[in-house]
């Protein structure tokens, strides 16, 4: 039996206004039963969870009356100040916490069932984090709205735009190609001389001369060795013992299949911006719009924003900033969009991230193309970054301009036709292709967000007696009828002795899946359909079919794979046969709940002369159903043991296969 042999008219009879249900159980195991995992993977006795019965909703906590008062006062204040406030679509579904909450496990025993309220919070204040955060937004909104502050912000934005344009167009000596990685980086000494006031520049240069080698101001760093022996060199690394902010500044140029006007709109519309850059931006809020521009476009638009920037791992802390974003038409067919932090205008007790004038210059090209010159210039405290990720975070590679350009280029890439080995693709309607792509896009956005250190995510660190610690988070999803169900997200990272391209190809190919997937061990796996996205055939959306016998389908996976020098992804989610048939028939993908799992592959250091690194940083992440945990309670010990086994066995299978000469 093949999925495409089903009568497509049957799938079309399913009303899109009703929840998509399945008469077959899905592959998600009930992890409360530790015996459901054996040496060959999960047994089907544990049952399948019907993901399609649920509508995906982020965790929501009851809001105290004080929060309601703040929200009410905030709305009144905004009306009095006379500026528009765009509500963050995630604000209503937010659990505020940042960092890891370790268990006390002196005896190395798995954690017992414990109320989350008993776990020590990482907040530095007794005020609830959600209230504290919204109060901060309120104070910022009130401050932004005053005429004096509007004028100061406008002056800062105009000055930042001037600096951005100069940095985008300048050559050497301001920008230099770094020898140890393929990044165009800022010469900090030259930047200070050209852009800082004289007195400040003199003091800064004297401090650098005292702390660093004055003969080489363009490469101010100290060598550090990672745990796997690779070298990493922080950009302009200052004395790490004294809490100085580290400067990261890079530039990258890209060409997009999008006209300049549409690209400007994509950057200035916060919903589009957060969607396009969902692999980097986890949470956004527009605090105020100070100017709506002129001539019916975004020229001279000025708005104040708050955003979180992340990597797809909880081991790298988020970078949170409140900044002004300003758009200006520099000339015919040329636009600039710049961000600049407002901490100099609204001082904070402790600044751990500052956004210097950063953004892009957009130049219109023939045939609907655009040239983008992107500059990322920040100051950041990286002391909370996990040591494993030092080799790519400290040199500025992880959050470089190259990564931002890669995200927008990927968004603009053309989508190919459906290619199938099991069906004449002409029988699949165009809206069927659209439904599959929309579901894959939502799967990727969910994966990015769920596996970051965003303040939306309440991560718990599980200490193990042997092996690498892992992070765990409980979430709640709701059926279309409102009934809740608990899920678990758990992740760990490890170094593997293989280059990123080899790891990526091994994990994405169907014919090697049964070597690492515990649910496909001993079964035949085939890619029965794919849609190529962009020019590289390895960047694709696929449907993987797992057969225990020639006519017996065990699992269907929706999978998307994407590769780039800054990071590669293989993300997948199980979909039942009936739901997949409905999607291919043009069904509503918004009615399908999806729990993405997958892998992120980073190089274990910056690229050198375009050559791959010898090792990779591999992050494993799983999102599964679990009946033993709730929003208020951590999972039972049996569940934690099973999670540990899933992560350990999967990591071992991948590492063993990669070390083998016969993949």
C-alpha positions in Angstrom: 0.0 0.0 0.0 1.2 3.5 -0.8 -0.1 6.8 0.5 -0.8 8.0 -2.9 -3.0 5.0 -3.8 -5.8 6.3 -1.6 -8.7 7.9 -3.3 -8.0 11.6 -3.2 -11.7 12.3 -3.3 -12.0 10.7 0.1 -9.6 13.2 1.6 -11.4 16.0 0.0 -14.6 15.1 1.8 -13.0 16.0 5.1 -14.3 19.4 6.0 -11.6 22.0 6.6 -13.8 23.6 9.2 -13.5 20.4 11.4 -10.6 19.0 13.2 -8.5 16.6 11.1 -8.8 13.2 12.9 -7.1 9.9 12.2 -8.4 6.4 12.6 -4.8 5.3 12.8 -2.5 6.0 15.7 0.6 8.0 15.2 4.1 7.1 16.0 4.7 9.3 19.1 5.4 6.9 22.0 4.0 7.4 25.5 7.3 8.0 27.3 5.8 7.4 30.7 6.4 3.7 29.9 10.1 3.3 30.0 9.8 -0.3 28.8 8.4 1.0 25.5 12.0 1.6 24.4 14.2 -1.3 23.7 17.5 -1.9 21.8 15.7 -1.8 18.5 13.8 1.5 19.2 10.3 2.1 20.4 7.8 -0.7 20.4 4.5 0.0 18.8 2.7 -1.2 22.0 3.2 2.2 23.5 0.8 3.7 21.0 0.7 6.7 18.7 -0.4 10.2 19.6 -2.9 11.8 17.2 -1.2 15.2 16.6 -3.8 16.2 14.2 -6.4 16.3 17.0 -4.8 19.4 18.4 -4.4 23.0 17.6 -1.0 24.2 18.6 -1.1 27.0 21.3 1.8 28.2 23.3 1.8 27.8 27.1 -0.4 30.4 28.8 -0.3 31.4 32.5 -3.0 33.0 34.5 -2.5 36.8 34.5 -2.6 38.5 37.9 -4.7 41.6 38.5 -1.5 43.7 38.6 -0.7 42.6 35.1 -4.2 43.5 33.9 -3.8 46.9 35.6 -0.5 47.4 33.8 -2.0 46.5 30.4 -5.0 48.8 31.0 -2.7 51.7 32.0 -0.4 50.9 29.1 -3.3 51.3 26.6 -4.4 54.5 28.2 -0.9 55.9 28.2 -0.5 55.1 24.5 -3.6 57.0 23.6 -2.5 60.0 25.5 0.9 60.0 24.0 -0.5 59.8 20.5 1.5 57.0 19.0 0.5 53.5 17.7 1.3 50.4 19.6 1.4 47.1 17.8 0.7 44.2 20.1 3.2 41.4 20.2 1.2 38.4 19.0 3.0 36.2 21.5 2.4 38.4 24.5 -0.7 36.5 25.6 1.0 33.1 25.5 4.2 33.8 27.3 6.1 32.1 30.2 8.8 34.5 31.3 12.1 32.9 32.3 15.6 33.0 30.9 18.3 30.5 31.7 18.4 27.1 33.2 16.9 25.8 36.5 19.0 22.9 37.7 17.7 20.1 39.8 19.5 19.2 43.1 20.8 15.8 42.4 23.6 15.1 44.7 22.8 11.4 44.6 22.5 11.5 40.8 18.9 10.2 41.0 16.4 11.4 38.4 14.1 14.2 39.5 10.9 13.2 41.2 7.5 14.6 40.3 7.7 18.2 41.6 5.6 21.3 41.3 7.2 23.8 39.1 6.6 26.5 41.8 9.1 24.7 44.0 11.9 25.1 41.4 14.1 28.0 42.1 13.6 30.8 39.6 16.5 32.5 37.9 14.8 35.9 38.2 16.8 38.5 40.2 13.7 40.0 41.6 10.7 38.9 43.6 8.3 40.5 41.1 6.9 37.9 38.7 8.9 37.9 35.5 5.9 38.5 33.3 4.8 41.5 35.3 8.3 42.8 35.5 8.8 42.5 31.7 5.5 44.3 30.9 6.2 47.0 33.4 9.5 47.6 31.7 7.7 47.9 28.3 5.3 50.3 29.9 8.0 52.5 31.3 9.8 52.5 27.9 6.5 53.4 26.1 5.9 56.3 28.5 9.5 57.6 28.1 9.4 57.2 24.3 6.2 59.2 24.0 7.5 62.4 25.5 8.3 65.2 22.9 11.9 65.6 24.3 12.6 61.9 23.9 11.0 61.7 20.5 13.4 64.4 19.3 16.4 62.6 20.9 15.5 59.3 19.3 15.0 60.9 15.9 18.5 62.5 16.2 20.0 59.2 17.2 18.3 57.4 14.2 19.5 60.0 11.7 23.0 59.8 13.0 22.8 56.0 13.0 21.7 56.0 9.4 24.6 58.2 8.4 27.0 55.8 10.2 25.4 52.7 8.6 25.7 54.1 5.1 29.3 54.9 5.6 30.1 51.5 7.0 28.2 49.8 4.2 30.2 51.6 1.5 33.6 51.8 3.1 36.5 49.5 2.2 39.9 49.1 3.8 41.2 50.0 6.3 37.8 50.1 8.0 36.9 46.6 6.9 39.4 43.7 6.7 39.1 40.1 5.7 39.9 38.1 8.8 42.5 35.4 8.1 41.2 32.7 10.4 37.6 32.7 9.1 35.6 33.8 6.1 34.3 37.0 7.6 34.7 40.6 6.7 35.3 42.2 10.1 35.5 45.8 11.4 38.9 47.3 12.3 38.0 48.6 15.7 40.9 51.0 15.9 39.9 52.6 12.6 36.3 52.7 13.6 37.1 54.5 16.8 39.2 57.0 14.9 36.6 57.7 12.3 33.3 57.5 14.2 33.9 58.3 17.8 34.2 61.9 19.3 37.9 62.9 19.8 38.0 62.7 23.6 36.2 59.4 23.7 38.4 58.0 20.9 41.5 59.0 22.7 40.5 57.4 25.9 39.4 54.2 24.1 42.6 53.9 22.2 44.6 54.4 25.3 42.7 51.6 27.1 43.2 49.3 24.1 46.9 50.1 24.0 47.2 49.2 27.7 45.3 46.0 27.4 46.2 44.7 23.9 48.9 44.7 21.3 49.0 48.2 19.8 50.8 46.9 16.7 47.7 45.0 15.6 44.5 46.9 16.5 42.6 45.2 13.7 42.9 41.8 15.4 42.4 42.4 19.1 41.8 39.0 20.5 43.2 36.3 22.7 43.5 32.7 21.6 41.4 30.2 23.5 41.1 26.4 23.1 37.8 24.6 23.0 37.2 21.3 24.6 37.7 19.5 21.3 41.0 21.2 20.6 39.9 23.7 18.0 41.0 27.3 18.3 38.6 30.2 18.6 39.4 33.9 18.7 36.9 36.4 20.0 36.5 39.6 18.0 38.4 42.4 19.9 38.3 40.2 23.1 39.0 42.4 26.1 39.9 41.2 29.6 37.4 38.4 30.1 37.8 38.7 33.9 36.4 42.3 34.1 32.9 42.0 32.5 33.7 44.1 29.5 31.4 43.8 26.5 32.9 42.1 23.5 32.5 43.8 20.1 31.3 41.8 17.2 31.1 43.5 13.8 30.9 41.9 10.4 29.6 42.7 6.9 28.2 40.5 4.2 26.7 41.1 0.7 23.9 39.2 -0.9 21.7 39.2 -3.9 18.0 38.5 -3.5 15.0 37.6 -5.8 13.0 40.4 -4.4 12.5 44.0 -5.4 13.8 46.8 -3.1 10.3 48.1 -2.1 9.1 44.7 -1.0 12.3 44.0 0.9 11.9 47.3 2.8 8.3 46.4 3.7 9.6 43.0 4.9 12.0 44.7 7.3 9.7 47.4 8.5 6.6 45.2 9.1 7.3 43.5 12.4 5.2 40.5 11.6 6.9 39.8 8.3 10.3 40.5 9.8 9.9 38.1 12.7 8.6 35.4 10.3 11.3 35.8 7.7 14.0 35.8 10.4 12.4 33.2 12.7 15.7 31.3 12.9 17.2 34.4 14.6 14.4 36.4 16.1 12.3 34.7 18.8 10.2 37.5 20.2 9.3 41.0 18.9 7.3 44.0 20.2 6.7 47.4 18.6 6.8 49.8 21.6 5.9 52.9 19.6 5.7 54.3 16.1 7.2 57.8 16.1 6.9 58.5 12.4 4.9 56.8 9.7 7.0 58.1 6.8 6.0 60.1 3.8 4.8 59.6 0.2 2.8 56.5 1.1 5.9 54.3 1.7 8.3 53.6 4.6 10.6 56.5 3.8 11.4 58.4 7.1 9.5 55.8 9.2 10.8 55.6 12.7 9.7 53.1 15.3 10.9 51.8 18.7 11.1 48.0 19.1 12.1 45.3 21.5 13.4 41.9 20.3 15.1 38.8 21.3 17.8 37.2 19.1 18.7 33.6 19.5 20.5 30.5 18.3 18.6 27.2 18.0 19.9 25.8 21.2 19.2 26.7 24.9 23.0 26.5 25.6 23.4 30.0 24.1 21.6 32.8 25.9 19.4 35.2 24.1 20.4 38.7 23.1 17.6 41.1 24.1 17.6 44.7 22.9 15.3 47.8 22.9 16.2 49.8 19.8 15.0 52.3 17.3 14.5 51.2 13.7 14.7 53.9 11.0 14.1 53.6 7.3 15.2 56.2 4.7 15.4 56.3 0.9 19.0 57.3 0.3 18.6 57.9 -3.4 16.6 56.5 -6.4 16.3 52.8 -5.9 18.5 52.8 -2.8 17.1 52.4 0.8 18.6 52.1 4.2 17.2 50.4 7.3 19.1 50.8 10.5 18.8 49.7 14.1 20.4 51.4 17.1 20.1 50.6 20.8 18.5 53.2 23.1 20.4 52.3 26.3 22.2 55.7 26.2 18.9 57.5 26.3 17.2 55.0 28.7 20.0 53.8 31.0 19.8 50.3 32.4 21.6 49.1 35.6 23.3 46.4 33.6 23.9 46.3 29.9 24.8 42.9 28.5 23.9 43.6 24.9 24.1 46.8 22.8 23.2 47.2 19.2 25.5 49.7 17.5 24.2 51.1 14.2 23.3 47.9 12.3 21.2 47.0 9.4 21.4 47.0 5.6 21.7 49.1 2.5 19.3 47.9 -0.3 20.1 48.7 -3.9 17.5 47.9 -6.6 18.8 45.7 -9.4 17.4 44.7 -12.8 14.7 42.0 -13.2 13.3 42.4 -9.7 16.5 41.6 -7.9 18.1 43.5 -5.0 21.6 43.8 -3.7 21.9 43.9 0.1 24.9 45.1 2.1 24.3 43.9 5.6 26.3 45.2 8.7 26.0 43.6 12.2 27.7 45.7 14.8 27.0 44.8 18.5 28.6 44.7 21.9 27.7 41.7 24.0 28.5 39.9 27.2 29.1 36.2 26.3 30.2 34.9 29.6 27.0 32.8 30.0 27.5 31.0 26.7 28.1 27.3 27.1 31.7 26.4 26.5 30.8 24.0 23.7 29.7 26.9 21.6 32.6 29.3 22.3 34.3 28.4 19.0 31.5 29.9 16.9 30.0 32.5 19.3 33.1 34.3 20.6 34.5 35.0 17.1 31.2 36.6 16.1 30.5 33.9 13.6 27.2 32.7 15.2 25.4 36.0 14.9 27.3 37.4 12.0 25.9 39.4 9.0 26.3 36.3 6.9 23.6 34.5 8.9 21.2 37.4 8.5 21.7 37.5 4.8 21.4 33.7 4.5 17.9 34.0 6.2 16.6 36.6 3.8 18.1 34.9 0.7 16.4 31.6 1.7 13.1 33.4 2.1 13.3 34.7 -1.5 14.4 31.5 -3.1 12.1 30.0 -5.8 10.2 26.8 -5.0 10.4 23.9 -7.5 7.8 21.5 -8.6 6.7 18.4 -6.8 8.9 15.4 -7.7 7.5 12.0 -6.8 8.7 8.4 -7.3 5.3 7.0 -6.4 2.8 9.2 -8.3 2.3 11.2 -11.3 2.8 14.7 -9.8 0.2 16.1 -12.2 -2.5 14.5 -10.0 -1.5 16.7 -7.0 -3.3 20.1 -7.3 -1.4 23.3 -6.8 -3.1 24.0 -3.5 -1.9 20.6 -2.3 1.7 21.7 -2.8 0.9 25.0 -1.1 -0.6 23.2 1.9 2.4 21.0 2.3 4.8 24.0 2.1 2.8 26.0 4.6 2.8 23.1 7.1 6.6 22.7 6.6 7.1 26.4 7.2 5.1 26.3 10.4 7.0 23.2 11.5 10.3 25.1 11.0 9.2 28.2 12.9 8.0 26.0 15.8 11.3 24.2 15.8 13.4 27.4 15.9 11.4 28.8 18.7 11.0 25.7 20.9 14.7 25.0 20.9 16.0 28.5 21.8 16.7 30.2 25.1 13.8 32.6 24.5 12.1 34.0 27.6 9.0 32.1 26.3 10.7 28.9 27.2 11.1 27.5 30.7 14.0 25.2 30.5 15.0 22.8 33.2 18.5 21.4 33.3 18.8 17.7 34.1 22.0 16.6 35.7 23.2 13.1 34.8 25.7 10.9 36.6 27.3 9.9 33.3 27.2 11.7 30.0 26.2 15.2 28.8 23.4 17.1 30.7 20.2 17.8 28.8 17.5 20.4 28.9 13.8 19.7 29.3 10.7 21.8 28.9 7.0 21.0 29.3 4.4 22.6 27.0 0.6 22.4 26.7 -1.3 22.1 23.4 -5.1 22.3 23.1 -7.5 20.4 21.0 -9.9 22.3 18.8 -12.5 21.6 21.5 -10.3 23.2 24.1 -9.1 20.1 25.9 -5.4 20.3 26.9 -2.6 17.8 26.4 1.0 17.9 27.6 4.1 17.6 25.5 7.8 17.5 26.3 10.6 19.2 24.4 14.1 17.9 25.3 17.5 18.6 23.7 21.2 18.1 24.1 24.3 19.0 22.1 27.5 17.2 21.4 30.7 17.4 19.3 31.0 14.8 16.6 34.2 14.1 14.6 32.8 14.6 11.1 32.5 17.7 8.9 29.0 19.4 8.8 28.3 18.4 5.2 28.8 14.7 6.0 26.6 14.9 9.1 23.9 16.8 7.2 23.8 14.3 4.3 23.7 11.3 6.6 20.8 12.7 8.7 18.7 13.9 5.7 18.8 10.9 3.5 16.0 8.4 3.7 18.2 5.4 3.0 20.4 6.1 6.1 17.5 7.0 8.4 17.1 3.5 9.8 20.7 3.7 11.1 19.7 6.4 13.7 15.9 6.7 14.0 14.8 4.4 16.8 11.3 4.2 15.3 12.7 3.1 11.9 15.3 0.6 13.0 15.1 -2.5 10.8 12.5 -0.9 8.5 12.8 0.3 4.9 12.7 4.1 4.6 12.0 5.8 1.3 11.6 9.5 0.2 8.4 9.2 -1.8 8.0 12.9 -2.7 10.0 16.1 -2.4 9.9 19.8 -3.4 13.2 21.6 -3.9 13.5 25.0 -2.5 16.1 27.2 -4.2 19.0 26.2 -6.4 20.5 23.5 -4.2 18.7 20.1 -4.4 19.6 19.3 -0.8 17.4 22.1 0.4 14.0 20.5 0.1 10.7 19.6 1.7 10.2 15.8 1.7 7.7 13.1 2.6 9.5 10.1 4.1 7.7 6.7 4.3 8.7 4.0 6.7 7.6 0.5 5.8 7.8 -2.6 8.1 6.7 -4.7 5.1 6.2 -3.9 1.4 2.5 -3.0 1.9 2.6 -2.0 5.5 3.3 1.7 6.3 4.4 2.3 9.8 5.2 6.1 9.8 5.0 9.1 7.5 7.4 12.0 8.2 7.2 15.5 6.8 10.8 16.6 6.7 12.6 19.8 5.7 16.4 20.0 5.2 18.4 23.1 4.7 22.2 23.6 4.6 24.3 26.8 4.9 27.9 27.4 6.1 26.5 29.1 9.3 24.3 26.2 10.2 22.3 23.3 8.7 18.9 21.8 9.7 17.1 18.5 9.4 13.7 18.9 10.9 10.8 16.4 10.8 7.5 15.6 12.3 5.3 12.4 12.0 2.0 12.9 10.1 -0.7 10.2 9.9 -1.8 8.9 6.5 -5.2 10.5 6.4 -3.8 13.9 7.4 -1.1 13.7 4.7 -3.6 12.8 2.1 -5.8 15.8 3.1 -2.8 18.1 2.8 -1.9 16.8 -0.7 -5.5 17.4 -1.6 -5.3 21.1 -0.6 -6.5 20.8 3.0 -6.1 23.6 5.6 -2.7 23.1 7.2 -3.7 25.4 10.1 -5.9 22.6 11.5 -3.0 20.2 11.8 -1.0 20.2 15.0 2.7 19.4 14.4 5.4 18.5 16.9 8.8 19.0 15.2 11.9 17.2 16.1 15.3 17.3 14.4 18.9 18.3 14.3 21.0 21.5 14.0 24.5 21.1 12.6 27.0 23.9 13.3 30.7 23.9 12.3 32.9 23.6 15.3 34.6 26.8 14.4 34.6 29.6 11.8 35.2 28.6 8.2 38.7 29.1 6.9 39.1 29.9 3.2 35.8 28.3 2.4 36.9 24.9 3.8 34.8 22.9 6.1 35.8 22.3 9.7 36.8 18.7 10.6 34.2 18.5 13.4 30.6 19.5 14.0 28.4 20.7 16.9 25.3 18.6 16.7 22.1 19.6 18.6 19.5 16.9 19.0 15.9 18.0 19.8 12.7 16.0 20.3 9.1 17.1 20.8 6.8 14.4 22.0 3.5 13.7 23.7 3.6 12.9 27.4 0.7 12.1 29.8 2.6 12.3 33.0 3.5 16.0 33.1 1.4 19.1 33.1 2.1 22.8 32.9 2.6 22.9 36.6 4.4 19.6 37.2 7.6 18.2 35.9 7.6 14.7 34.3 7.9 11.6 36.4 11.2 9.8 36.9 10.3 7.1 34.4 9.7 9.7 31.7 13.1 11.4 32.5 14.8 8.0 32.2 13.2 7.3 28.9 14.2 10.8 27.6 17.8 10.1 28.6 17.7 6.8 26.8 16.3 8.4 23.6 19.0 11.0 23.6 21.8 8.7 24.5 20.9 5.9 22.0 20.3 8.3 19.2 23.5 10.2 19.8 25.4 6.9 20.0 23.9 5.5 16.8 24.7 8.8 14.9 28.3 8.9 16.2 29.0 5.2 15.4 27.6 5.5 11.9 29.7 8.7 11.2 32.8 7.0 12.3 32.1 4.0 10.1 33.6 4.0 6.5 30.4 2.5 5.2 27.5 5.0 5.7 
